[in-house]
Amino acid sequence: MTRSAWVGDERIAVSDDVVMVEGNAYFPASAVRPGVLTPSSTTSVCPWKGRARYFTVTVDGVELPDGAWTYPRPLPLARRVKGRIAFWGGVAVRQE
């Protein structure tokens, strides 16, 4: 099943290799449009996934602070999300 991530009318990611975890779609990093993500200093910790690192999503001058995240070194139970990016905060994920 193909899913895509959108900011307004701009598609910023598309893949048929999306991993769903806790209702969030984790796209392969290679599926995200280049230049859309800027690393942020924000981190958080999930007890079973590990430490998340966040990105600001920027599309056509619109910035969504911490609108995407990744787990660079997920804990063993979350190994399926390694190398993947998830979105929220103004990014709509759709099934195509």
Secondary structure, DSSP 8 states (H G I E B T S, - for coil): --EEEEETTEEEEEES--EEETTEEEEEGGGB-TTSEEEEEEEEEETTTEEEEEEEEEETTEEEEEEEEE-SS--GGGGGGTTEEEE-SS-EEEE-
